[in-house]
Amino acid sequence: MRLEIAVLSAPAVITFLAFVIFPVALAAYYGFYQWKGYGEPTDWVGLNNYRLILTDPAFHDVLWHNGLILVLSLVIQGPLAIVLALLLNQKIRGRSVIRVLIFVPYIISEVIVGTGWSLMLQSNGAVNDLLHRIGLGSLEADWIADPDLAVWTLMAIITWKYIGFAVILMLAGLQSIPDEIFEAAQIDGASYWQIQRRITLPLLGPTIRIWAFLSIIGSLQLFDLVYIIWGQYVSGTAGTSTMAIYMLAQGRNAGNYGYGSAVAVVMFVISLIVALIYQRFVLRRDLRGAVTEGTV
């Protein structure tokens, strides 16, 4: 049995070691050097790169931006996904078409999404032109560069892009709840909102927690949309820069791959700590009993 387990798990273990553990270890190694990205690193700086990261006000700003995006993603997408899932779980006309339309943005490449939205959100783009044509010219704005609007523009795009995934997860969770439970509650005189609050949401809890975990990790590693729409320079002034953008700007683009590697390690450590804390205090209730001791 142990031999079978070893043989069957070997490909996954080897892949994980080769594409996760080894790159992280290599980045940690390069993070101790002032390295230009080619040749053998020889300019040892020790922990200086990490010290610079933790004391750099620019890194503090991007860390704050990631945290804000994380919180707003949970607050905006979570309730909206639950409401849409409850609606689409009902027998309404065109339900299948609506599901497809909500999910389509999720499968579109980030490059296409970012390019399309960046063109539409320009000062002379389609969004401002539409507002002008329908008599709402006073609402025209610089959706990308204005620091007061840029983060909300980003959240609108993120919500449009990823809400479909959240809705599909919520629908799967809803359809796993037996109909008999709802029927029994209705017989006992429970109203629709009482059923949702006391039955649906508690039973949907494991799905919500898994989605929240994926959303948190995605928010900490956000890169594609910000880089395509704002770039490394505008994102800093607009207040949408992230840790991944900082890593690119201060690492590869600055010719300091050692510092960039150190930033990557810091990102990994932050994500790992958040994941472990979330698993310890939030997912523990779902994992409890999932593995039974003594089973073979």
C-alpha positions in Angstrom: 0.0 0.0 0.0 2.8 2.4 0.9 4.6 1.6 -2.4 1.4 2.3 -4.4 0.9 5.6 -2.6 4.5 6.6 -3.3 4.3 5.7 -6.9 0.9 7.5 -7.5 1.9 10.6 -5.6 5.5 10.8 -7.0 4.5 12.8 -10.2 2.6 15.4 -8.1 5.4 15.7 -5.5 8.1 16.0 -8.2 6.0 18.7 -10.0 5.4 20.6 -6.8 9.1 20.5 -5.9 10.2 21.5 -9.4 7.8 24.4 -10.0 7.1 25.7 -6.4 9.7 24.8 -3.9 12.8 25.0 -6.1 11.9 28.4 -7.6 11.2 29.8 -4.1 14.5 28.5 -2.8 16.3 29.9 -5.8 14.7 33.3 -5.3 15.6 33.2 -1.7 19.2 32.5 -2.6 19.4 35.3 -5.2 17.8 37.6 -2.7 21.0 37.7 -0.7 22.9 39.2 -3.6 23.1 42.3 -5.7 22.5 40.5 -9.0 21.9 41.8 -12.5 20.3 38.7 -13.8 23.1 37.0 -15.6 26.3 35.2 -14.6 27.0 33.8 -11.2 25.9 36.2 -8.4 29.0 37.4 -6.4 28.0 40.7 -4.8 26.8 39.4 -1.4 24.5 41.8 0.5 23.1 39.5 3.1 19.7 40.7 4.5 20.1 44.2 3.1 17.6 43.6 0.3 15.0 42.4 2.8 15.8 45.3 5.1 15.3 47.8 2.2 12.0 46.2 1.3 10.5 46.4 4.8 11.6 50.0 5.3 10.7 51.3 1.8 7.7 53.6 2.0 6.8 52.6 -1.6 6.5 48.9 -0.5 4.3 50.0 2.4 2.0 51.8 -0.1 1.7 48.8 -2.4 1.1 46.5 0.6 -1.7 48.8 1.7 -3.1 48.7 -1.9 -3.1 44.9 -1.9 -4.9 44.9 1.5 -7.5 47.4 0.3 -8.1 45.3 -2.8 -8.4 42.2 -0.7 -11.0 43.7 1.6 -13.0 45.4 -1.1 -13.0 42.1 -3.2 -14.5 40.2 -0.2 -17.0 43.0 0.7 -18.2 43.6 -2.9 -18.0 40.2 -4.7 -19.2 38.0 -1.8 -22.7 39.5 -1.2 -23.2 40.2 -4.9 -22.3 36.6 -5.8 -24.6 35.2 -3.2 -27.5 37.3 -4.4 -26.9 36.4 -8.0 -26.6 32.7 -7.1 -29.9 32.8 -5.2 -31.6 34.5 -8.1 -30.1 32.1 -10.7 -31.0 29.1 -8.5 -34.7 29.9 -9.1 -36.6 28.7 -12.1 -36.7 31.9 -14.2 -36.8 32.5 -17.9 -33.4 32.8 -19.6 -31.6 31.4 -16.5 -29.1 29.5 -18.6 -28.3 32.5 -20.8 -27.7 34.7 -17.8 -25.4 32.1 -16.2 -23.3 32.0 -19.4 -23.2 35.8 -19.6 -22.0 36.1 -16.0 -19.4 33.4 -16.4 -18.0 34.5 -19.8 -15.8 37.3 -18.5 -14.0 34.9 -16.1 -12.7 32.8 -19.0 -11.6 35.8 -21.1 -7.8 36.4 -21.0 -6.6 39.1 -18.6 -4.7 40.6 -21.5 -7.9 41.0 -23.6 -9.9 42.3 -20.6 -7.2 44.8 -19.6 -6.6 46.1 -23.1 -10.3 46.5 -23.8 -11.1 48.3 -20.6 -8.0 50.5 -20.9 -9.2 51.7 -24.3 -12.8 52.3 -23.1 -11.8 54.1 -19.9 -9.5 56.7 -21.6 -10.5 60.3 -21.3 -11.7 60.2 -24.9 -12.8 56.5 -24.6 -16.2 54.8 -25.0 -17.3 55.2 -21.4 -17.0 59.0 -21.4 -18.4 59.2 -24.9 -21.5 57.2 -23.8 -22.0 59.4 -20.8 -21.8 62.5 -23.1 -24.3 61.1 -25.6 -26.9 60.2 -23.0 -26.7 63.6 -21.3 -24.6 62.7 -18.4 -21.5 64.6 -19.5 -21.0 66.0 -16.0 -20.1 62.4 -14.9 -17.2 62.2 -17.3 -13.9 61.5 -15.5 -10.4 60.3 -15.9 -11.2 56.8 -14.7 -7.6 55.5 -14.9 -5.4 58.3 -13.7 -7.5 60.0 -11.1 -6.3 58.7 -7.7 -9.8 59.2 -6.2 -11.4 57.0 -8.8 -8.7 54.6 -10.0 -9.1 52.0 -7.2 -12.8 52.0 -7.7 -12.3 51.6 -11.4 -10.0 48.6 -10.7 -12.6 47.1 -8.3 -15.3 47.4 -10.9 -13.2 45.6 -13.5 -12.1 42.9 -11.0 -15.8 42.4 -10.0 -16.9 42.1 -13.6 -14.0 39.7 -14.4 -14.2 37.4 -11.5 -17.8 37.5 -10.2 -18.7 34.6 -12.6 -16.4 32.2 -10.8 -17.9 33.2 -7.4 -21.4 32.7 -8.7 -20.6 29.3 -10.1 -19.2 28.2 -6.8 -22.2 29.5 -4.9 -24.6 27.8 -7.3 -22.7 24.5 -6.8 -23.0 25.0 -3.0 -26.7 25.8 -3.3 -27.5 22.8 -5.4 -25.8 20.5 -2.9 -28.4 21.5 -0.2 -31.3 18.9 -0.2 -34.6 20.4 -1.2 -36.3 18.5 1.7 -34.7 21.0 4.1 -36.4 23.9 2.4 -39.7 22.1 2.1 -39.7 21.3 5.8 -38.9 24.9 6.7 -41.8 26.1 4.5 -44.2 23.6 6.1 -43.1 25.0 9.5 -44.1 28.5 8.4 -40.7 30.0 7.7 -40.6 32.9 5.4 -38.3 33.2 2.3 -35.8 35.4 4.1 -35.8 33.4 7.2 -35.0 30.3 5.2 -32.1 32.1 3.5 -30.7 33.5 6.7 -31.1 30.5 9.0 -30.7 27.6 6.5 -29.2 28.6 3.2 -26.3 30.8 4.4 -25.1 28.5 7.2 -25.1 25.5 4.8 -23.4 27.6 2.2 -20.7 28.5 4.7 -18.0 26.0 3.5 -18.4 27.2 -0.1 -18.2 30.9 1.0 -15.1 30.2 3.0 -13.3 28.4 0.2 -14.2 31.2 -2.3 -13.0 33.8 0.2 -9.7 31.9 0.6 -9.1 31.9 -3.2 -10.1 35.6 -3.4 -7.6 36.5 -0.7 -4.7 34.7 -2.4 -5.7 36.2 -5.8 -5.8 39.7 -4.3 -2.3 39.4 -2.8 -0.9 38.2 -6.1 -2.8 40.6 -8.4 -0.7 41.7 -11.3 -2.1 41.3 -14.9 -5.0 43.7 -14.9 -3.1 46.4 -13.1 0.0 46.2 -15.3 -2.0 46.1 -18.5 -4.3 49.0 -17.7 -2.2 51.2 -15.5 1.4 50.1 -16.1 4.2 50.3 -13.5 4.3 54.2 -13.6 0.7 55.3 -13.7 -0.3 52.6 -11.1 1.9 54.2 -8.6 0.4 57.7 -8.9 -3.1 56.4 -9.3 -2.9 54.3 -6.1 -3.5 50.9 -7.8 0.1 49.6 -7.7 0.5 46.1 -6.1 3.4 44.1 -4.6 3.8 42.3 -8.0 4.1 45.6 -9.8 6.6 46.8 -7.3 8.6 43.6 -7.8 8.7 44.1 -11.5 9.6 47.8 -11.3 12.3 47.5 -8.6 13.6 44.2 -9.9 13.7 43.4 -13.6 13.1 46.9 -14.9 15.7 48.4 -12.5 18.3 45.7 -13.4 18.4 44.5 -9.9 17.2 40.9 -10.0 18.5 40.2 -6.5 16.2 42.8 -5.0 13.3 41.5 -7.2 13.9 38.0 -6.0 13.8 39.2 -2.4 10.5 40.9 -3.1 9.1 37.7 -4.5 10.2 35.8 -1.4 8.5 38.5 0.8 5.3 38.1 -1.3 5.5 34.3 -0.9 5.9 34.6 2.9 3.0 37.0 3.3 0.7 34.8 1.2 1.9 31.7 3.1 1.3 33.4 6.5 -2.2 34.6 5.5 -3.1 31.2 4.1 -1.9 29.4 7.3 -3.8 31.8 9.5 -6.9 31.5 7.4 -6.7 27.7 7.5 -6.1 27.7 11.2 -9.0 30.0 12.2 -11.5 29.8 9.4 -11.2 26.6 7.4 -10.5 24.4 10.5 -14.2 23.8 11.0 -14.5 22.5 7.4 -11.4 20.4 7.6 -12.3 18.8 10.9 -13.4 15.3 10.3 -12.4 15.3 6.7 -9.6 12.9 7.5 -10.4 10.0 9.8 -7.7 8.6 11.8 -6.9 5.0 11.2 -8.3 4.9 7.7 -6.2 3.2 5.0 
